[in-house]
């Protein structure tokens, strides 16, 4: 499968049968080093070069850097399904599956587990804006691989139950989410084969490389870089 990343936490995954994306939101302030096109005179109607229409769209929470309706308008297809803890727009009521932590959903060739994502009092985040029950993460099983997209979260007790992960996307920002120290602790718990840091903010992902646990491969993608995993 192929993966792509766009700042801060927009992830695209292309499998044999599906085009998937997580937290699509195009904010020009995040794309100083990226390329984008303006699609109409409508305000905020931009799209990064390399974005694709998607069969499944996963929203971890509805903050503007993770869920932007103008972006979704450009990548949604007639038969797309959107997963979210909240309705994102009346326009997409018929396409949206409302989810909560603990849910399991199955589609041909793919299964979806919805897991918790939230800030804790003791976590490294300094702004506690992700509330349990209002944010989620996802674990997908596709092509016999388990992929974990944590969403914005601190290190939480539920991560102890996450196992057999092939590929993990974890935030490292340290303001709204885990910082690099907590990410290393998380990696010690879940032991994925591959790890991709997202939601950088002021943290430098290169600082993680020498500290990830043995047998965990850290991948730091460039914007719109296609990576085969």
SEVOMI-228700 format. One record per residue (C-alpha): residue number from 0; residue in one letter; x, y, z. Coordinates in pm, 1 decimal, padded with zeros to 6 digits. Layout:
REM residues N
+-----+----+----------+----------+----------+
:   i : aa :       px :       py :       pz :
+-----+----+----------+----------+----------+
: NUM :  A :        X :        Y :        Z :
...
+-----+----+----------+----------+----------+
***
This chain:
REM residues 229
+-----+----+----------+----------+----------+
:   i : aa :       px :       py :       pz :
+-----+----+----------+----------+----------+
:   0 :  X :  00000.0 :  00000.0 :  00000.0 :
:   1 :  X :  00099.2 :  00364.4 : -00053.2 :
:   2 :  X :  00077.2 :  00642.5 :  00201.8 :
:   3 :  X :  00096.2 :  01021.0 :  00174.7 :
:   4 :  X :  00098.9 :  01292.7 :  00439.4 :
:   5 :  X : -00012.4 :  01655.1 :  00430.8 :
:   6 :  X :  00032.7 :  01885.5 :  00733.6 :
:   7 :  X : -00075.3 :  01867.0 :  00997.4 :
:   8 :  X : -00242.8 :  01528.5 :  01020.4 :
:   9 :  X : -00400.9 :  01459.1 :  00681.9 :
:  10 :  X : -00310.3 :  01103.5 :  00584.9 :
:  11 :  X : -00389.9 :  00926.4 :  00258.2 :
:  12 :  X : -00362.0 :  00550.0 :  00221.3 :
:  13 :  X : -00404.1 :  00377.0 : -00112.8 :
:  14 :  X : -00469.0 :  00003.0 : -00098.2 :
:  15 :  X : -00548.5 : -00238.3 : -00379.1 :
:  16 :  X : -00922.4 : -00173.3 : -00350.2 :
:  17 :  X : -00965.3 :  00153.9 : -00164.0 :
:  18 :  X : -00848.3 :  00509.7 : -00133.4 :
:  19 :  X : -00865.7 :  00612.0 :  00234.1 :
:  20 :  X : -00797.2 :  00939.8 :  00409.2 :
:  21 :  X : -00785.2 :  01064.6 :  00766.1 :
:  22 :  X : -00847.7 :  01418.4 :  00889.8 :
:  23 :  X : -00853.7 :  01602.4 :  00556.5 :
:  24 :  X : -00807.1 :  01973.2 :  00617.0 :
:  25 :  X : -00625.8 :  02214.5 :  00391.6 :
:  26 :  X : -00495.8 :  02520.4 :  00578.2 :
:  27 :  X : -00267.2 :  02741.2 :  00371.7 :
:  28 :  X : -00065.3 :  02833.8 :  00680.2 :
:  29 :  X :  00050.8 :  02470.4 :  00696.2 :
:  30 :  X :  00165.2 :  02457.5 :  00332.1 :
:  31 :  X :  00451.7 :  02702.4 :  00309.2 :
:  32 :  X :  00667.9 :  02426.1 :  00159.1 :
:  33 :  X :  00389.8 :  02251.6 : -00032.4 :
:  34 :  X :  00215.4 :  02311.4 : -00362.7 :
:  35 :  X : -00154.1 :  02374.6 : -00393.9 :
:  36 :  X : -00415.0 :  02496.5 : -00639.9 :
:  37 :  X : -00704.8 :  02736.9 : -00596.8 :
:  38 :  X : -01013.0 :  02567.1 : -00735.9 :
:  39 :  X : -01267.8 :  02848.2 : -00734.8 :
:  40 :  X : -01331.3 :  03200.4 : -00612.6 :
:  41 :  X : -01498.0 :  03059.0 : -00302.9 :
:  42 :  X : -01301.8 :  03144.2 :  00009.8 :
:  43 :  X : -01075.8 :  02859.8 :  00130.7 :
:  44 :  X : -01141.7 :  02648.0 : -00179.4 :
:  45 :  X : -00784.7 :  02518.2 : -00215.1 :
:  46 :  X : -00642.0 :  02168.6 : -00244.2 :
:  47 :  X : -00284.2 :  02042.8 : -00213.9 :
:  48 :  X : -00131.8 :  01887.6 : -00521.4 :
:  49 :  X : -00142.9 :  01510.7 : -00475.4 :
:  50 :  X : -00477.3 :  01490.0 : -00294.9 :
:  51 :  X : -00712.5 :  01221.1 : -00422.0 :
:  52 :  X : -01083.6 :  01144.1 : -00408.0 :
:  53 :  X : -01153.1 :  00891.8 : -00134.0 :
:  54 :  X : -01378.0 :  00593.3 : -00074.0 :
:  55 :  X : -01356.8 :  00621.8 :  00305.9 :
:  56 :  X : -01296.2 :  00944.4 :  00497.6 :
:  57 :  X : -01213.2 :  00921.4 :  00868.5 :
:  58 :  X : -01249.7 :  01221.0 :  01099.7 :
:  59 :  X : -01091.9 :  01189.9 :  01444.5 :
:  60 :  X : -01244.3 :  01516.8 :  01569.7 :
:  61 :  X : -01386.1 :  01834.6 :  01424.9 :
:  62 :  X : -01114.5 :  02089.7 :  01497.2 :
:  63 :  X : -01040.3 :  02294.6 :  01185.9 :
:  64 :  X : -00693.8 :  02142.2 :  01131.4 :
:  65 :  X : -00848.9 :  01794.1 :  01112.2 :
:  66 :  X : -01187.7 :  01851.4 :  00952.5 :
:  67 :  X : -01258.0 :  02118.0 :  00694.1 :
:  68 :  X : -01575.9 :  02095.1 :  00489.0 :
:  69 :  X : -01425.2 :  02280.4 :  00191.0 :
:  70 :  X : -01151.9 :  02016.0 :  00171.2 :
:  71 :  X : -01394.4 :  01727.5 :  00209.8 :
:  72 :  X : -01609.4 :  01874.8 : -00068.7 :
:  73 :  X : -01320.2 :  01821.3 : -00307.9 :
:  74 :  X : -01225.8 :  01463.4 : -00216.4 :
:  75 :  X : -01565.3 :  01306.3 : -00151.5 :
:  76 :  X : -01714.5 :  01075.6 : -00417.4 :
:  77 :  X : -02072.8 :  00972.5 : -00483.7 :
:  78 :  X : -02020.6 :  00648.3 : -00292.1 :
:  79 :  X : -01785.8 :  00777.8 : -00023.6 :
:  80 :  X : -01846.9 :  00698.9 :  00342.8 :
:  81 :  X : -01746.0 :  00943.6 :  00616.0 :
:  82 :  X : -01679.7 :  00830.4 :  00974.1 :
:  83 :  X : -01701.3 :  01091.3 :  01249.9 :
:  84 :  X : -01806.3 :  01137.0 :  01612.9 :
:  85 :  X : -02022.9 :  01430.6 :  01499.2 :
:  86 :  X : -02209.8 :  01532.6 :  01188.8 :
:  87 :  X : -01974.9 :  01754.8 :  00993.4 :
:  88 :  X : -02229.9 :  01906.8 :  00757.2 :
:  89 :  X : -02599.1 :  01865.4 :  00673.1 :
:  90 :  X : -02480.3 :  01809.7 :  00317.8 :
:  91 :  X : -02322.9 :  01476.7 :  00419.6 :
:  92 :  X : -02583.9 :  01334.1 :  00659.6 :
:  93 :  X : -02655.2 :  01042.6 :  00425.1 :
:  94 :  X : -02285.1 :  00964.8 :  00384.8 :
:  95 :  X : -02179.1 :  00994.1 :  00749.0 :
:  96 :  X : -02153.1 :  00707.8 :  00997.3 :
:  97 :  X : -02151.0 :  00842.3 :  01353.1 :
:  98 :  X : -01901.6 :  00644.2 :  01562.0 :
:  99 :  X : -01781.9 :  00618.4 :  01919.9 :
: 100 :  X : -01495.0 :  00442.9 :  02092.5 :
: 101 :  X : -01560.4 :  00068.8 :  02113.0 :
: 102 :  X : -01741.3 :  00046.7 :  01779.8 :
: 103 :  X : -01634.0 : -00212.6 :  01523.0 :
: 104 :  X : -01741.7 : -00185.7 :  01160.3 :
: 105 :  X : -01680.4 : -00421.4 :  00870.3 :
: 106 :  X : -01680.7 : -00357.6 :  00495.8 :
: 107 :  X : -01555.3 : -00582.4 :  00214.5 :
: 108 :  X : -01181.9 : -00622.1 :  00265.0 :
: 109 :  X : -01158.0 : -00383.4 :  00559.3 :
: 110 :  X : -01247.4 : -00377.3 :  00928.1 :
: 111 :  X : -01253.5 : -00067.0 :  01147.0 :
: 112 :  X : -01208.8 : -00038.1 :  01522.4 :
: 113 :  X : -01286.0 :  00294.9 :  01686.9 :
: 114 :  X : -01069.2 :  00373.0 :  01991.1 :
: 115 :  X : -01036.2 :  00650.4 :  02245.7 :
: 116 :  X : -00826.0 :  00964.6 :  02196.4 :
: 117 :  X : -00812.5 :  01240.6 :  02457.0 :
: 118 :  X : -00598.3 :  01465.1 :  02674.2 :
: 119 :  X : -00524.8 :  01364.7 :  03031.8 :
: 120 :  X : -00455.8 :  01581.5 :  03334.9 :
: 121 :  X : -00108.8 :  01432.4 :  03370.8 :
: 122 :  X : -00029.1 :  01419.6 :  02998.2 :
: 123 :  X :  00233.3 :  01637.2 :  02832.0 :
: 124 :  X : -00023.5 :  01843.6 :  02641.2 :
: 125 :  X : -00047.9 :  02196.8 :  02775.7 :
: 126 :  X : -00387.3 :  02275.2 :  02621.9 :
: 127 :  X : -00649.6 :  02017.5 :  02724.6 :
: 128 :  X : -00891.3 :  02057.7 :  02434.8 :
: 129 :  X : -00949.1 :  01693.8 :  02336.2 :
: 130 :  X : -01220.6 :  01549.6 :  02557.1 :
: 131 :  X : -01289.6 :  01180.1 :  02604.5 :
: 132 :  X : -01592.8 :  01089.2 :  02397.3 :
: 133 :  X : -01553.5 :  01381.8 :  02158.1 :
: 134 :  X : -01236.0 :  01261.1 :  01986.1 :
: 135 :  X : -01141.3 :  00915.4 :  01859.8 :
: 136 :  X : -00869.1 :  00719.4 :  01688.3 :
: 137 :  X : -00905.2 :  00436.5 :  01437.9 :
: 138 :  X : -00747.7 :  00094.9 :  01389.9 :
: 139 :  X : -00798.2 : -00044.9 :  01041.7 :
: 140 :  X : -00726.3 : -00396.7 :  00927.7 :
: 141 :  X : -00668.1 : -00399.4 :  00553.4 :
: 142 :  X : -00454.0 : -00626.0 :  00333.2 :
: 143 :  X : -00381.1 : -00824.8 :  00652.6 :
: 144 :  X : -00215.6 : -00517.9 :  00809.3 :
: 145 :  X : -00333.7 : -00330.7 :  01118.5 :
: 146 :  X : -00300.5 :  00047.4 :  01089.7 :
: 147 :  X : -00342.3 :  00275.1 :  01390.8 :
: 148 :  X : -00427.3 :  00642.8 :  01348.0 :
: 149 :  X : -00439.1 :  00780.5 :  01699.3 :
: 150 :  X : -00583.8 :  01126.2 :  01638.6 :
: 151 :  X : -00489.9 :  01403.6 :  01879.7 :
: 152 :  X : -00425.7 :  01239.5 :  02214.4 :
: 153 :  X : -00198.0 :  01209.5 :  02512.0 :
: 154 :  X : -00054.1 :  00876.5 :  02620.2 :
: 155 :  X : -00367.7 :  00704.9 :  02756.0 :
: 156 :  X : -00423.8 :  00376.3 :  02945.1 :
: 157 :  X : -00623.1 :  00227.2 :  02656.4 :
: 158 :  X : -00305.3 :  00211.2 :  02448.3 :
: 159 :  X : -00192.7 : -00086.3 :  02657.6 :
: 160 :  X : -00457.4 : -00293.5 :  02478.2 :
: 161 :  X : -00346.7 : -00199.1 :  02126.4 :
: 162 :  X : -00152.1 : -00485.2 :  01972.3 :
: 163 :  X : -00019.1 : -00624.3 :  01644.7 :
: 164 :  X :  00009.3 : -00284.2 :  01475.2 :
: 165 :  X :  00188.2 : -00275.2 :  01141.9 :
: 166 :  X :  00179.3 :  00101.8 :  01091.2 :
: 167 :  X :  00108.9 :  00376.1 :  01348.1 :
: 168 :  X :  00049.6 :  00746.5 :  01292.9 :
: 169 :  X :  00103.6 :  00938.3 :  01618.5 :
: 170 :  X :  00111.9 :  01312.2 :  01698.8 :
: 171 :  X :  00426.4 :  01461.1 :  01848.9 :
: 172 :  X :  00328.6 :  01826.7 :  01891.3 :
: 173 :  X :  00335.7 :  01846.6 :  02270.6 :
: 174 :  X :  00092.0 :  02139.5 :  02296.8 :
: 175 :  X : -00239.1 :  01975.2 :  02216.7 :
: 176 :  X : -00107.5 :  01617.2 :  02216.5 :
: 177 :  X :  00171.5 :  01386.3 :  02324.7 :
: 178 :  X :  00522.8 :  01523.1 :  02305.4 :
: 179 :  X :  00820.2 :  01324.6 :  02178.1 :
: 180 :  X :  00885.7 :  01168.6 :  02520.9 :
: 181 :  X :  00531.4 :  01034.0 :  02547.6 :
: 182 :  X :  00542.9 :  00910.1 :  02189.8 :
: 183 :  X :  00844.8 :  00696.8 :  02273.2 :
: 184 :  X :  00652.2 :  00554.0 :  02570.9 :
: 185 :  X :  00358.5 :  00483.8 :  02340.8 :
: 186 :  X :  00584.4 :  00307.1 :  02091.5 :
: 187 :  X :  00721.3 :  00092.1 :  02375.6 :
: 188 :  X :  00365.5 : -00017.4 :  02446.9 :
: 189 :  X :  00227.5 : -00085.7 :  02100.2 :
: 190 :  X :  00549.2 : -00179.5 :  01915.1 :
: 191 :  X :  00439.9 : -00110.1 :  01556.1 :
: 192 :  X :  00660.9 : -00218.3 :  01269.6 :
: 193 :  X :  00644.1 :  00131.4 :  01119.0 :
: 194 :  X :  00579.6 :  00466.3 :  01285.4 :
: 195 :  X :  00499.8 :  00797.8 :  01115.5 :
: 196 :  X :  00501.2 :  01114.5 :  01330.5 :
: 197 :  X :  00236.1 :  01376.0 :  01247.9 :
: 198 :  X :  00101.5 :  01699.7 :  01396.5 :
: 199 :  X :  00452.4 :  01837.1 :  01441.8 :
: 200 :  X :  00386.4 :  02193.6 :  01564.3 :
: 201 :  X :  00715.3 :  02301.3 :  01725.8 :
: 202 :  X :  00865.1 :  01955.1 :  01770.2 :
: 203 :  X :  01131.7 :  01823.7 :  01533.5 :
: 204 :  X :  01048.7 :  01470.4 :  01414.7 :
: 205 :  X :  01417.0 :  01407.3 :  01339.2 :
: 206 :  X :  01481.7 :  01413.6 :  01714.2 :
: 207 :  X :  01287.8 :  01088.9 :  01750.8 :
: 208 :  X :  01487.6 :  00872.4 :  01516.9 :
: 209 :  X :  01758.9 :  00767.7 :  01762.3 :
: 210 :  X :  01513.5 :  00692.1 :  02043.5 :
: 211 :  X :  01244.4 :  00474.9 :  01888.2 :
: 212 :  X :  01237.6 :  00119.0 :  02026.8 :
: 213 :  X :  01428.0 : -00156.7 :  01854.6 :
: 214 :  X :  01251.1 : -00303.8 :  01551.4 :
: 215 :  X :  01029.2 :  00004.7 :  01511.0 :
: 216 :  X :  01102.6 :  00182.5 :  01183.8 :
: 217 :  X :  01048.5 :  00559.5 :  01195.3 :
: 218 :  X :  00939.8 :  00717.1 :  00865.0 :
: 219 :  X :  00941.8 :  01096.0 :  00832.5 :
: 220 :  X :  00761.6 :  01180.2 :  00507.5 :
: 221 :  X :  00783.8 :  01498.4 :  00307.0 :
: 222 :  X :  00464.5 :  01672.2 :  00197.8 :
: 223 :  X :  00295.1 :  01478.4 : -00084.0 :
: 224 :  X :  00572.4 :  01216.7 : -00087.3 :
: 225 :  X :  00437.5 :  00875.2 : -00186.2 :
: 226 :  X :  00575.7 :  00600.9 :  00036.5 :
: 227 :  X :  00532.2 :  00231.7 : -00029.8 :
: 228 :  X :  00492.0 :  00020.2 :  00283.8 :
+-----+----+----------+----------+----------+
***
